[in-house]
Amino acid sequence: MRDIRFEKLKRVISDEKKGFLELEKAYRDLDKASAEDAPLINSQIQVLEKNVKRLNSELKEALSLILFSKPLEKEKKPLKENGLTIPKKEKVNLEETKLKSGGGKVYSKKEVAPIGLEKETIKEIKKKKEEEKRKKENEKKDASYYSKIASQYFSQYSRKLLGKKTFQDLEDNLIKANLNYTPVGYISVIILTTLISIFAAGFIFLFFMFFNLGAALPIITRATDPINLRFLKVFWVLFVVPLGTFFFMYAYPSLEKSSTEQAIDTELPFATINMAAISGSMINPDRIFEIIIETKEYPALSKEFTKMINEINLYGYDLVSAMKDTAKNNASKKLSELLNGLSTDIQSGGDLGKFFNERANSLLFDYKLERERSAKAAETFMDLYISLVIAAPMILMLLLMIMRIANLGMSLSVGTISLLVIMGVVVINIIFMAFLHIKKN
């Protein structure tokens, strides 16, 4: 396991070395520069000198954390039992182990150890994290097992479908949505799920061929209609369920892509402001993206930047090529424009700080306009929701009751009318909740 202190020292020395090389190059450019370019180079030299001074202070701090000497310990005789050497376990004395605070005051580990409610809280937090980790691992295993079975039986047919134009759009959406499926594996999952839904549709069809569902007890009753008439009433289930399953599975990557795009567009203005501040320290551009990933404040952007850094470190891409590839394979048009513009700016030797500041202002302005539009849309949907969920069910129930009392062809019971109204309210609420979830993400 690597020591964090030495890693920090190594990083600071490397950055300081780069700073000195850039400073040396700037002084050489100053000697050859004209009178017009000299002020610009001087300002750059001042920024580099400040950066080197900051790195010097970080170097002193990193060196102070490393102990270069260690007191010799007395040799201890090992215990022996039946001719075998047994290592002696050393007891840690909490009173003798000291910790130094930032203010210089020294505490023992026993003094700062959690007790009572703090100890129980830490245990609960650790337990909750372990349970979440275990749950994610189980879900991943289940998903991979299902995908493995689907690929085992339908991978060859899926490859044939993948060559068609209809499924090429699916592949593009699958990559941009960051779903953990290969295109062949996901098409195999679609086929297997559709086949399962056919059997489910057959079971539902057979059930409704001979039974009815009602609002009053008993809920399930035997059907009394003729078999041919009953068939005409429920045969549509055999087609609607499989087709609905297929189209939902096919459209799911597109929905996830839209959700990912909204998440990236929401995080991008604030991440760009951070990148503008980081670029002022004259560090390597790829290090800017690594810092954004390490902050863990932008989960949607971190996935895209992680893919870009992996292309550099694992596949040997240069930074410009990795940025262009990420711009092509992400869901957000705004992020694509940012990365393409940044790659052009790096190739032309432009000022990264100025570039990020201008883009941050533009993205923040667009973000504010989008928030205003969302607020107005929320007001409209609130009025629509009140009309559909509160006013419409009451009017519908009154209308059905009047028609029943007046014998206008409606022979529904009170329980059936209540069930219809309740189911209508439930369906409308589910639709609104799904819509709000998509808009939020």
C-alpha positions, 0 to 999 in steps of 0.5 A: 500500500502506498504512503500518501505522504510520499505520493504527495511529496512526489507530486509536488516535486514533479509540479515544481519541476514543470514550473521551473521549466516553464519559467526558464522557457518564459525567460528565454522567450522574453529575451527574444520578444519584441516590445509589444510581446514583452508585457504579456510575457512578463505577466506570465512570468509573474504568474509562474513565480507565484505558482513556484512559491506556492509549490515551495510552501507545499514542499515544506509542508510535505517534508514536515510530515515525513520522519527520516529517522526512527529510534532503534527498538530493543531486540525481544526474545521470541516465545517458544512452545514445543520447540516452535517460535511464537511471535509475541503480540504487543499490547497497544497502550492508548494512553502512550499513543499521542496525537497532535492537533493543528493548534499544537496540543497533544492528545492521547488516542484514548482521549479522542476515541469515540464513546457512547452515542458517537461510537454507536453512530459510527457503527451504524454508519459503517453497517449501513455502508456495508449493507449498501455495498452488499446490495449493489454487488448483489444487484450487479450479480443478478443483472450480469447473470440475466445478461449472461443467460440472454447472451448465451442463447441470443448473441448470434441473432443479436449481432445480425440485428445490430447490423441493421439501421434500426438498432444502430441508433440503439447502440448509440443511445446505449453508449451515451447513456453509460449503461453497463451493457454491450450492444449485443448483450442488451439486444439479447436481453430485449429478446429474452425479456420479450419472450418471457412477456409472451408467456406472461401474456398467455397466462393473463389471457387464459386467466381472463378467458375464464374469470372476471375481476370486480370491485365487490367481494368476491373480487375474482368471479367465474366468467359467464360469457360465451367462449367466442365472445370472451375470446374477442374481449381479451385476445388483444392481451396476447399482442399488447403485452409483448409489444409493450415490453419490446418497445419499452426495452428498446426506448429505455436507453433513449430515456436514460440518455435524455436523463444523463444529458439533463444531469450533465447540463445541470452540473456543467456551469458550476464545474466549468467555474471550478475548471476556470479557477484551477486553470489559473494555476498553470497546471496540465490540462488533463490534471484539471479533469482529474481534480474535478473527478476527485471532488466527487461533486459532479457524478454525471460529469465524473463518468465522462471525464473518467472515460476520457482519462482512461483513454489517456492512461490505458489506451495511450490517447493524447489529450486532444484525441481523448477529448474529441472522442469523449465529445463524440460519445457523450449525451450532452451537446453542451459538453461536446461543444466545451470539449471541442472548443477546449481541444481547439484552444489547446492546439492553438496555444490559447489562454485556458483561464480566459476560455473557461471563464467565457464558457462558464458565463455563457453556460451559467446564463443558459442555466438561469434561463432554463431554471426560469422556464422550468419554474413556469412549466411547473406552475402550468403542470400544477394547474393541470394536476389540480384540474385532472386529479381533484376536479375531474374525478369528482365531476366524473363520479357525480356524472356516473352516479346521476346516469346510474340513478336515472337509468341512462344505460349505466348499470355500474355499481357504487363500488365499481364506480369508486374503483374506476375513479380511484384507479384513474387517480392512481394512473394520473399520479403515476404519469405525473410522478414519472414525468417529474422524475424525468424532468428532475434528472 
